[in-house]
């Protein structure tokens, strides 16, 4: 089991949010979830997560704006964009994220990127 890390999941679709929380908790992570960019930013400030998983398309403050506001606060927290829309990878604003993962029923690529970024953060 990995060293415990706090992960903030910002995802507006409840089934995906619940699935991510369960999958990551099974990996030994402490998971906090938010259903919107606004809620996610409040938790980002309050909880100071070790890593953020962020959906792009959400009502209210979308993922790209949420990412921008997080980067204004700190550059030290890895943010992984997690979306069903691969075309956003070409969006210049997406480059501010640490990684980009296309949603899939296979969680292995996401878990691998999480381990990579948490390890890189610990080794800084």
C-alpha positions in Angstrom: 0.0 0.0 0.0 1.4 3.5 -0.9 2.3 6.1 1.7 -0.9 7.9 2.6 -1.7 10.9 0.5 -4.7 13.3 0.5 -6.4 13.5 -2.9 -9.1 15.9 -3.9 -11.4 14.7 -6.6 -13.5 17.4 -8.3 -16.1 15.8 -10.5 -19.6 16.9 -11.2 -21.0 13.5 -12.2 -21.9 11.6 -9.0 -21.4 8.1 -10.2 -17.9 8.9 -11.4 -17.1 10.8 -8.3 -18.2 7.9 -6.1 -16.3 5.4 -8.2 -13.1 7.5 -8.1 -13.4 7.9 -4.3 -13.9 4.2 -3.8 -11.1 3.1 -6.2 -8.6 5.6 -4.6 -9.6 4.7 -1.1 -8.9 1.1 -1.9 -5.4 2.1 -3.0 -4.9 3.6 0.5 -5.4 7.3 -0.3 -7.4 9.7 1.8 -10.0 11.1 -0.6 -12.1 14.2 -0.4 -14.6 14.9 -3.2 -16.3 18.0 -4.6 -19.2 18.2 -7.1 -18.2 21.6 -8.5 -15.3 23.9 -9.1 -16.5 26.3 -6.4 -16.7 23.5 -3.8 -13.4 22.1 -5.0 -11.6 25.4 -4.6 -13.0 25.8 -1.0 -11.7 22.2 -0.2 -8.4 23.0 -2.0 -7.9 25.9 0.4 -9.1 24.1 3.5 -7.6 20.7 3.0 -4.3 21.4 1.2 -4.4 18.1 -0.8 -1.3 16.4 -2.1 -2.9 15.9 -5.5 -6.0 17.0 -7.4 -8.1 15.1 -10.0 -10.1 17.6 -11.9 -12.9 17.2 -14.4 -13.0 19.8 -17.2 -16.6 20.1 -18.2 -18.6 21.2 -15.2 -21.4 23.7 -14.5 -20.5 27.0 -12.8 -16.7 27.4 -12.6 -15.4 24.9 -15.2 -12.3 22.8 -14.8 -10.0 25.1 -16.8 -11.0 28.1 -14.7 -10.7 26.0 -11.5 -7.2 24.9 -12.6 -6.2 28.6 -13.3 -7.4 29.6 -9.8 -5.5 26.7 -8.1 -2.3 27.7 -10.0 -2.7 31.2 -8.7 -2.6 29.8 -5.2 0.2 27.3 -5.6 2.2 25.4 -8.2 3.3 22.7 -5.7 0.1 20.6 -5.9 -0.1 18.2 -8.9 -3.3 18.6 -10.8 -4.5 15.8 -13.2 -7.1 16.8 -15.7 -9.5 13.8 -16.0 -12.0 14.2 -18.8 -14.0 12.3 -21.4 -13.0 14.9 -24.0 -9.5 14.1 -25.5 -9.6 17.3 -27.6 -9.0 19.5 -24.6 -5.4 18.1 -24.4 -4.6 20.5 -27.3 -6.0 23.5 -25.3 -3.2 25.8 -24.2 -4.8 26.2 -20.8 -4.6 22.4 -20.2 -0.8 22.8 -20.3 -1.0 24.3 -16.8 -2.0 20.9 -15.5 0.6 18.2 -14.5 -1.1 15.5 -16.6 -4.1 14.7 -18.7 -6.1 11.4 -18.4 -9.0 10.5 -20.6 -11.8 8.9 -18.7 -12.1 5.2 -19.2 -13.5 2.1 -17.4 -9.8 1.1 -16.9 -8.6 3.0 -13.9 -5.0 1.7 -14.2 -3.7 4.6 -16.3 -5.1 7.1 -13.8 -3.7 5.2 -10.8 -0.3 5.0 -12.5 -0.2 8.8 -13.1 -1.2 9.4 -9.5 1.6 7.2 -8.1 4.1 8.9 -10.5 3.1 12.5 -9.5 3.0 11.7 -5.8 6.4 10.1 -5.9 7.9 13.0 -7.9 6.4 15.4 -5.3 7.9 13.5 -2.4 11.3 13.4 -4.0 11.5 17.2 -4.6 
